[in-house]
Amino acid sequence: MNSWITNWKKIKIKVKQIIKKQPAGQQETDWQNCPQCKKISYFPDLTANSYICECSYHFDCPPKFRLDNLFDSTYGNYRSSGQY
């Protein structure tokens, strides 16, 4: 009976450690550090290059950017008018 309680406490501790490692909120700087080549890139240059570093590392792009690239410009018109 006591084993599931100790397992739950271990899981709770691991979750807290993972949450601490995650960055909090949006970045405030105009510079982005590449984890692959360790180069510091200017954020507007990365957005112009579709969030791809010079070493071909792909950064996570925001959902709106990904959807805008995935669908054409008339997607929003069909969706809002109800036509399919």
N, C-alpha and C positions, 0 to 999 in steps of 0.2 A: 504494500500500500504506500509505503514511503518512497518507493523508487520513482513513480511518476512525478511526485512533487520535486524531487531533486533534478530530474530531467527537465522539468519545466523551468526551474531556476537557471539551469545551464543555458537553455535556449534564450531566456530573457536577457542574460548577460551578453550572449553573442549578438543578439539584435541591437542592444545598446551600443556595442562596439562598432557595429556596421553603420549605425546612424551617426555616430561621432565622426567617422571617416568621410562621410559624404559632405560635399560642399554645401554651405547654407546660402540659399538664395541666388540671385543673379550676380554675375561678376561686375565689379565696379571699374575695372581697368580697361584700357583700350589695347591691351597686349595679351596674347594667348601663348602659353608654353606648350610646345609639342612634346609628347611623352616618348616619341620614337627617336627623333634626331636631336632633341633637347634645344632646339632653336626657338627663340622668342619671335613671334610674328605679330604684326600689327593687325588688329581685329578687322578693320574695314578692308584690308587687303585679303584676309581670309574669306570674308563674305563675298567679295568680288570674284574669288577663285572657287566658289561653291563649297567652302569649308574644307578645302583640301590643301595640305601643307606641300611645300616644295619637295619633300621626301616621299610624297604620295600617301601620307597618313590622312585618313578621313576622320575629321572631327564630327561629333554629333551635331546635326543641324536641327533648328527648331521645326516643329510640326508644320507651321504655316509655310515655311520655305519649302519643305518637302512636298506638301500638297500643291503648292503653286507650280512646282516643277513637274509634278505628276499629271495634273489635269490641265487642259487648255483653258483659255480665257472665257469660253462660253459655258463652262461647267456651273458657275454660280448662277447664271441666268436660267438654266433649266431647273436647277434645284429650287430656286426661289419661286418660280412660276408654277411648279408642280408638274411640268411636262417631262415625260420620260421617253 
